[in-house]
Amino acid sequence: MIEAEFWDYDTATELADAVAGDVGFIIESALDARGDAVISVPVDDISMPILEKLAKQKLNWKKVTIFPTDDRLVPVSDPLAKVTPLAKLFLPLGARVMPIGSDTKDYKSAGKAADARLQDLQWPCDLIWLSMGEDGHTAAIYAGPDLDEALNGPKERRALGVMPEPMPKDAPVARVTLSRAAIASARSLMIVTKGDNRRELLEQAIEDGTSSALPIGRVLADLEQPIDIHWCG
């Protein structure tokens, strides 16, 4: 079983303050050690208040590269695009915000393009921050025809295109996502989630490991580095 430590908070505000502080510390440490920092973050209702707090920190943002853990294959002007909120927050600070999605219906080609883009970054990432859906997916690693490729593809692959099955009703489009290999390579790894149901789901997925029926359980199974899990009810 992986080494996972839960950090519990009484309120969403406490969680946001703590996670923003931790991410800021990881960025500062990377800047001190290597002169730049590369982080990958989720873009959703839970992460955005945390990212807004992070953006208020006085960091050398010009040396920071940020990209989403996954994105939808829509134009950047579409409300479903995840890179756009990141760009609005961090580009004015001088950070480099890297898109991984593209406006194409050919999700396999989009995945190859995202992978090529990410290969140009310094790896491993200093931080990969994951969220988890109510169906147990993480990043855009969903159940469906591309799950095995996302989990067991070449170790050097950073990203790929995926077609969720069933298609999420709130965003019925294909995605690009980080691969499990990319996630597993991160210097620091964290999950941020809320709610009793998701906590129970995550705990069971971790316990089940490689036999988990949930994508997040399969992603986390046998990870060599510890993972911090931040949660509030």
N, C-alpha and C positions, 0 to 999 in steps of 0.2 A: 504494500500500500504506500502511496506517496506521503510525503511529509507536508501536511496542510495544517495551518494554524488559523483558527477563526478569531476575528476581532469583532466584538459585539458593541453596538451603540444603541442608546435609548431613543435617539431621534435622527431624522434624516440630516438635520443641520450638523449634528455632531459627526456623523459619518462623512459628510462632505468636507468638513474642516480637516478631519484626520487624513482622509485619502489625499486631498489636495496637498497637505503638508508632506505626506510620504512621497508623492510623485515629485514635488519640488525638491525634496532632499535627494532623490535618485538622480534628477537632472543635474543638480549642483555637484554631486559626487562624480558624475560622468564628465562634466566640464572640467573639474579639477584634475581628474585622472587622465583624460584624453583630449581635452580641448573642444569637444563637441558632444552632443547627445542625440540619440535616436530613440523615439518612443512611438508606440502604436497604441491607439486608444479606441474604445467603443464610442459610438454616437447614438445615444438613446435618452429616454426620459430620466433615467437614473444618473447617467454620466454627465449630462450637460450642466447641471448645477455645480458639479465638482469641477468641471473644466472651466467654468466661469470664475470660480474661486482661484483656480490655478493660474489663470491669465492675469490675475491681479498681483502675482508675486513678482518681485524685482529680480529677474534672472537675465542672463545674457542670451536673450531669445534668438539673437542673430546666429547663434551657434547650435540651435536646436532644430531638428527635423521631426515633424509629426505627420503621421499618416493613420487613416482609420484601419481597424482590424479587418473590416470588410466594407463593401459598398455595393449599391444597386446599379444595374446597368440602365441608367437614365441620364439625360442631360444634367449638367451641373445646376441649371436653372430650375430643375424639377424639385419640388419639396421633399421628394423621397431621397435625393442625393445626400449622402452622409458627409462628404468632404466639404460641402458648402458651409455648414455651421462652424466647422473647424477653421476654415479660411477666414470667416468673418471675425472669429475670436483672436486668432494668432498671427495672421498676416500683418495687421497693423502694428504688432509688437516687433516685427522683423523676423519672426520664425519662418522656416521653410515648411510649407504645408504641401505634402505630396499626394496628388490624387492617384488612386489605384483603379477606379472604375472608368468606364467609357460608355459613350452613347452608341451601342451596337446590340443587335439581337443575337449575334454569334458569341455566345458566352465562353466557348472554348478558346476562341481567338482573344477575347477580352482577358481571359485568365493568363494566357501566354504573354500578352502585352504587360499586364500587371507584374508578372514574375520578372520579366526583363527589366522593368523599371526598378523594382526592389533589389535586383541583383547589384545595382550600382551603388547601393547604400553600404555603409560600414556595418558589418554583422559580426557578432550577434547584436540584436537590439538591446539597449540598456533597460528597457521596460516593455513588456507586452501586458496590457491590461485588458482583461476579458470581462464580458458580461454573460448572462445566461438567460435564455428565453424560457417561457413556461413549458415549452415542449422539450427542454433539455438541450437545445442547440447552443453553440457558442461561436463567436465571430459569425461566419455564415456557413459553418459546418453543420449541415442539416442531415436528417435522414433522407434517403433518396438515392438516385442512381450514381451520384458522384461521391458518396460518403467514403467508400473504400479508397478511392484515389486521394481524397483529402487526408485520410488517416495514414495511408501506407505508400504514398507516392515517393519519388526519389528524395533523398535527404537534402539535396541541394535546391529543391524546389521551394520557393518562398510563397508563391500564390498560385491560385487556379480559379477557373470559372466553375460555378456550380448551379444546378437547377433544383431548387427545393421540391420535395414531394412528400406530402401535398403542398401546394403553393400557399404561402401565408396570405390571408384575405386582406390584411392591411397594406401589403406591398407585393402584389402578384407579379414580380419580375425576377429575372435571373440575377445572380450575384457574382462578385469576385471575393475571395476570402484568403486570408493567410492559411497556409497548410499547417498540419500538426507538427511537421518537422521544423518549420519556422518558429512556431510557438514554443516548442520544446527547447529551442536553442537560446532563448532569451536569458540575459543576465539576471533579470528580476521578473517575476511573474505574479500577478495579482488578479483576483476576481472581486467584483463589487456587485452585491445583489441585495434585494429587499424582500421581505415577506416570509411568513412561516412556511408556506407551501414550497417556495423555491429553496429555502434552506433544507427542508426535509428531502427534496428532490436531489439537491447537490450532495448532501451527506450520503444518501443511498448510492448515488452514482460513483462517488469516491470509493465507497466500500465494495461495490461490485467490480470496479476496475475494468479489466479487459473484457469481462463478460457483461458489462453494462449494456442495456438496451438504448441508452441515451448517448448522443454524440459527445456531450461534455465528459461523461465517464470514460469514454474511449480516448478522448484527447488527453485527459489527465493521467490515465493509467501509466504506471511505471516511469513517471517523470523523475529525473535525477535531482533536480533542484527543488528546494522547498517553495511552497506557494502560500501567500497571505490572502485570506478570504475575509473581506470586510462586509459586514451584514448589519442591518437593522430591521426590526419588525414592521 
